[in-house]
């Protein structure tokens, strides 16, 4: 199981030239390196919408099929999407 949070970048936060956290881009890169090494069957996050909580809970309540919270592919998609957003912003800021 993995509880993943804080891998999205809040509006207005800069990765390049950030005076509050000068190494912020490196911190994100490290987080994604670690997340790629994890192989959880179940993942949850700070917001239910991130891991489709409502749909998974409904499937669990209905008793249809195997454990609806087992979602290996969902975890991988989440990490990939989050990392791509980070890389896109990083490239954009580096090109300025």
Secondary structure, 3 states (H helix, E strand, C coil): CEEECCCCCCCCCCCCCCCCCCCHHHHHHHHHHHHHHCCCCEEEECCHHHHCHHHHHHHHHHCCCCCCCECHHHHHHHHHHHHHHHHHHHHHHHCC
